[in-house]
C-alpha cells in the first residue's frame, strides 16, 4: 500500500506541476529576479500547491482509513492556503505565523501528538504533557524550515520527498 501511494502521488505530482506552474504565472504568483536572486528570469511559485494536490489525488484514490485524516487534511489545507497567499501577496511574518498556528491547533485538536522520541538501544523518551507544546512547535518549525529552503527551485520538493 505504501509503495502504491508513493507511486500514485509521484505520478500525480509530475502531471500536476506544469498545470500549477502555468496557473502561478497567470495569477502573478512569481518571483522576479533581482541582485540577491540566483535566477535571471521570473520563477513561478505555488510549488507547495502542486505537492498538496498530488497528495490529495493519492489520498482520494487510495482512501486510507485513519481517525486523524480529517485533521491532517484540514491542517494541511490551512498551510497551503497561507503559503499560496504568501506566494501571491508576500504576507508579513505575523500573518504567516497566524496561519501556521491555526494549522497546528487543528492538528492538535485532532489528537495528533508527538508522544515519545525513540532513543538509541531500544529506548524511548515519553513526553507526557510536553507532547502538546512539542507538537505545536514541530508543526510551525517544519513549516518554516521548508519555507526557508524553498529559495532554490525544486529544493523544498526534493528535501520533503526524502
Protein Blocks (a to p, Z undefined) as FASTA:
>chain_A
ZZmmmmmmmmmmmmmmmmmmmmmmmnopacdddfkbmbfbdcdehklmmmmmmmmmmmmm
nopadfklmmmmmmmmmmmmmmmmmmmnopafklmmmmmmmmmmmmmmnopacfbdcdeh
hiacdekjmlmmmmmmmmmmmmmmmmmmmmpghklmmmmmZZ
